[in-house]
């Protein structure tokens, strides 16, 4: 299980969230309550895009030991843009740079996307759905395979197509499907975020507290983050009901965005 951050809007307003990500990844009290170690130490990464640049960074260092990487991220957060960040606590797949998130994929249908995931999936089922060879993906994480599934199934940045593609994969979820995706075509930028946990986990108070996602909605910022952020930030978080998704139309040049809440 991992800690995640999706944000769009004013980069300066995201710096408090980055600080909360670092602290959440080093000392996650909700994870400890589940009888597990406190940290998310198996690598981290981010993707930042503004109208002027795109920056993708990944390392196998823990975020709380990577002062240069965190500074690189904070220095990037200037003006209007969109950010995906992920710190990993590995459950499937080798601990290496390949499996560090966010992942990037390029589609022959004319768009690129960046993707992160928090949770456990039935990897073998996803491989079958995507019609890939399992042996070739034996060391890849379930999260990486989910991105391949999206690459295989998506043909556009259309809201309903993206939503239905995620819905079709819900039977493969073992724990949670907390995801962030940024899709970029020559003419459009779209964000898609999901907050989903299986019923058995939702009924477990400690697991639900750990796995739920929170959101911040302000005039210049929309963000979806892991639950532990509420312990390390005073921003006005709201808990996201289970089974929700957010489709975000992003206009980088005009410095504006529009968020639509959907049901998985």
C-alpha positions as CSV (number, residue, x, y, z in Angstrom):
1,X,0.0,0.0,0.0
2,X,1.2,3.5,-0.8
3,X,0.5,7.2,-0.3
4,X,-0.7,9.3,-3.2
5,X,-1.3,12.9,-4.2
6,X,-3.1,14.4,-7.2
7,X,-3.4,18.1,-7.5
8,X,-4.3,20.7,-10.1
9,X,-4.2,24.5,-9.7
10,X,-1.7,26.9,-8.1
11,X,1.7,25.2,-7.6
12,X,2.5,27.2,-4.5
13,X,-0.7,26.0,-2.9
14,X,0.5,22.4,-3.3
15,X,3.7,22.8,-1.2
16,X,1.9,22.1,2.0
17,X,0.6,18.8,0.4
18,X,4.1,17.8,-0.5
19,X,5.2,18.4,3.0
20,X,2.3,16.2,4.2
21,X,3.3,13.5,1.7
22,X,6.9,13.4,3.1
23,X,5.7,13.1,6.7
24,X,2.9,10.6,5.9
25,X,5.4,8.4,4.1
26,X,7.9,8.4,7.0
27,X,5.5,8.0,9.9
28,X,2.0,6.7,8.8
29,X,0.1,6.1,12.1
30,X,-2.8,4.6,10.3
31,X,-0.5,2.0,8.8
32,X,1.0,1.3,12.2
33,X,-2.5,0.7,13.6
34,X,-2.9,-2.2,11.1
35,X,0.2,-3.9,12.7
36,X,2.6,-2.8,9.9
37,X,5.7,-0.7,9.8
38,X,5.3,3.1,9.8
39,X,6.9,4.0,6.4
40,X,6.4,3.9,2.7
41,X,10.0,3.5,1.8
42,X,10.2,1.5,-1.5
43,X,10.8,4.5,-3.8
44,X,8.8,7.5,-4.9
45,X,8.2,9.7,-7.9
46,X,6.3,12.7,-9.3
47,X,5.0,14.1,-12.5
48,X,4.5,17.9,-12.9
49,X,3.1,19.6,-15.9
50,X,2.6,23.3,-16.6
51,X,2.1,25.2,-19.8
52,X,5.9,25.6,-20.1
53,X,7.3,22.2,-19.1
54,X,6.7,18.6,-18.0
55,X,8.9,17.0,-15.4
56,X,9.0,13.3,-14.5
57,X,11.1,12.1,-11.6
58,X,11.5,8.6,-10.0
59,X,13.9,7.1,-7.5
60,X,14.1,4.0,-5.3
61,X,15.1,6.2,-2.4
62,X,12.5,6.8,0.3
63,X,11.0,10.3,-0.1
64,X,11.9,11.2,3.5
65,X,15.6,10.5,2.7
66,X,15.7,12.2,-0.7
67,X,16.1,15.9,0.2
68,X,17.4,16.7,-3.3
69,X,14.4,15.1,-5.0
70,X,11.9,16.8,-2.7
71,X,13.6,20.2,-3.4
72,X,13.5,19.5,-7.1
73,X,9.7,19.0,-6.8
74,X,9.2,22.0,-4.6
75,X,11.2,24.2,-7.0
76,X,9.1,23.0,-9.9
77,X,5.8,24.1,-8.3
78,X,5.6,27.5,-9.9
79,X,2.5,28.9,-11.4
80,X,-0.5,26.8,-12.6
81,X,-0.1,23.1,-13.2
82,X,-1.0,19.6,-12.4
83,X,0.9,17.2,-10.1
84,X,0.9,13.4,-9.5
85,X,3.1,12.0,-6.7
86,X,3.3,8.5,-5.2
87,X,5.4,6.9,-2.5
88,X,5.5,3.1,-2.5
89,X,5.1,0.4,0.1
90,X,5.6,-2.6,-2.2
91,X,3.1,-5.5,-2.1
92,X,3.5,-6.9,-5.6
93,X,6.4,-6.7,-8.0
94,X,10.1,-6.2,-7.4
95,X,11.4,-3.1,-5.5
96,X,13.2,-1.3,-8.3
97,X,13.1,1.8,-10.4
98,X,10.9,0.1,-13.0
99,X,8.1,-0.5,-10.5
100,X,8.4,3.0,-9.0
101,X,5.4,5.3,-9.8
102,X,4.0,7.3,-11.5
103,X,4.2,5.2,-14.7
104,X,4.2,6.7,-18.1
105,X,2.6,5.1,-21.2
106,X,2.2,6.3,-24.8
107,X,-0.8,5.1,-26.8
108,X,-0.9,4.6,-30.6
109,X,-4.3,6.3,-30.4
110,X,-2.5,9.6,-30.1
111,X,-2.2,10.4,-26.4
112,X,0.2,9.9,-23.5
113,X,-0.7,9.3,-19.9
114,X,0.8,9.1,-16.5
115,X,-0.7,6.8,-13.8
116,X,-0.3,5.8,-10.2
117,X,-2.2,3.3,-8.1
118,X,-2.6,2.4,-4.4
119,X,-3.9,-1.0,-3.5
120,X,-3.7,-4.7,-4.5
121,X,-5.1,-6.1,-7.7
122,X,-5.5,-9.6,-9.1
123,X,-2.6,-9.3,-11.5
124,X,-3.3,-12.5,-13.4
125,X,-6.9,-11.5,-14.2
126,X,-5.7,-8.1,-15.5
127,X,-3.2,-9.7,-17.7
128,X,-5.9,-11.9,-19.3
129,X,-8.2,-8.8,-19.7
130,X,-5.4,-7.0,-21.5
131,X,-4.5,-10.1,-23.5
132,X,-0.8,-10.0,-22.6
133,X,1.7,-12.8,-21.8
134,X,1.9,-13.4,-18.1
135,X,5.5,-14.7,-18.1
136,X,6.8,-11.5,-19.6
137,X,5.3,-9.5,-16.7
138,X,6.2,-11.7,-13.8
139,X,8.4,-9.1,-12.2
140,X,6.1,-6.1,-13.0
141,X,3.8,-4.8,-10.3
142,X,0.0,-5.2,-10.5
143,X,-0.1,-1.4,-10.7
144,X,2.1,-1.4,-13.9
145,X,-0.1,-4.1,-15.4
146,X,-3.2,-2.0,-14.7
147,X,-1.7,0.8,-16.7
148,X,-1.1,-1.7,-19.6
149,X,-4.7,-2.6,-19.3
150,X,-5.7,1.1,-19.7
151,X,-3.2,1.4,-22.6
152,X,-4.9,-1.6,-24.3
153,X,-8.5,-0.5,-23.7
154,X,-8.6,3.3,-24.0
155,X,-8.9,4.9,-27.4
156,X,-9.6,8.5,-26.3
157,X,-9.8,11.0,-23.4
158,X,-13.6,10.7,-23.4
159,X,-15.1,10.8,-19.9
160,X,-17.5,7.9,-20.3
161,X,-15.0,5.7,-22.0
162,X,-12.4,6.2,-19.2
163,X,-15.1,5.7,-16.5
164,X,-16.4,2.5,-18.1
165,X,-12.8,1.2,-18.6
166,X,-12.2,1.5,-14.8
167,X,-15.6,0.1,-14.0
168,X,-14.9,-3.0,-16.0
169,X,-11.8,-3.7,-14.0
170,X,-13.4,-3.5,-10.5
171,X,-13.7,-7.3,-10.2
172,X,-9.9,-7.5,-10.2
173,X,-9.6,-5.3,-7.0
174,X,-8.4,-7.2,-3.9
175,X,-8.2,-4.2,-1.6
176,X,-8.3,-0.7,-3.2
177,X,-8.3,1.0,-6.5
178,X,-7.1,4.4,-5.5
179,X,-5.6,5.9,-8.7
180,X,-4.6,9.1,-10.4
181,X,-4.2,9.4,-14.1
182,X,-3.2,12.4,-16.3
183,X,-4.0,12.0,-20.0
184,X,-2.5,14.4,-22.5
185,X,-3.2,14.6,-26.2
186,X,-2.1,17.4,-28.6
187,X,-5.1,19.4,-27.8
188,X,-6.4,18.3,-24.4
189,X,-5.3,17.6,-20.9
190,X,-7.6,15.5,-18.6
191,X,-7.2,14.1,-15.1
192,X,-9.0,11.1,-13.7
193,X,-8.9,10.0,-10.1
194,X,-10.6,7.0,-8.4
195,X,-11.4,6.3,-4.8
196,X,-12.5,2.7,-4.3
197,X,-12.1,-0.1,-1.8
198,X,-13.8,-3.5,-1.7
199,X,-16.8,-4.0,0.7
200,X,-14.9,-6.2,3.1
201,X,-12.2,-3.7,3.6
202,X,-14.7,-0.8,3.9
203,X,-16.3,-2.6,6.8
204,X,-13.0,-2.8,8.7
205,X,-12.7,0.5,10.6
206,X,-8.9,0.5,10.7
207,X,-8.5,-0.5,7.1
208,X,-11.0,2.1,6.0
209,X,-9.3,4.8,8.0
210,X,-6.0,3.9,6.3
211,X,-7.3,3.5,2.7
212,X,-9.9,6.2,2.3
213,X,-9.0,9.3,0.2
214,X,-9.5,12.9,1.0
215,X,-10.1,16.0,-1.2
216,X,-9.5,19.7,-1.0
217,X,-11.5,22.0,-3.2
218,X,-10.6,25.7,-3.3
219,X,-10.8,28.4,-5.9
220,X,-7.2,27.8,-7.0
221,X,-6.7,24.2,-6.0
222,X,-8.3,20.7,-6.3
223,X,-6.4,17.8,-4.7
224,X,-7.1,14.2,-3.8
225,X,-4.7,12.7,-1.2
226,X,-4.3,9.7,1.1
227,X,-5.9,9.8,4.5
228,X,-2.7,10.2,6.5
229,X,-2.4,13.8,5.1
230,X,-5.0,15.0,7.6
231,X,-2.5,14.3,10.4
232,X,0.2,16.5,8.9
233,X,-1.7,19.4,7.2
234,X,-4.3,21.9,8.4
235,X,-5.9,22.2,4.9
236,X,-9.8,21.7,4.9
237,X,-9.9,18.1,3.8
238,X,-13.2,16.3,3.1
239,X,-13.5,12.5,3.1
240,X,-14.4,11.1,-0.4
241,X,-17.2,8.5,-0.3
242,X,-16.2,5.1,-1.5
243,X,-16.8,4.4,-5.1
244,X,-16.3,7.9,-6.5
245,X,-14.2,9.2,-9.4
246,X,-13.3,12.7,-10.6
247,X,-12.9,13.7,-14.2
248,X,-11.0,17.0,-14.6
249,X,-10.7,19.1,-17.7
250,X,-7.5,21.1,-17.4
251,X,-6.6,24.2,-19.5
252,X,-2.9,24.9,-18.8
253,X,-2.6,28.0,-21.0
254,X,-5.8,29.6,-19.6
255,X,-4.9,28.4,-16.1
256,X,-8.2,27.0,-15.2
257,X,-9.8,23.6,-14.5
258,X,-13.2,22.0,-14.1
259,X,-13.9,19.0,-12.0
260,X,-16.8,16.6,-12.4
261,X,-17.6,13.9,-9.7
262,X,-18.7,10.5,-11.0
263,X,-19.8,7.2,-9.5
264,X,-17.8,4.0,-10.2
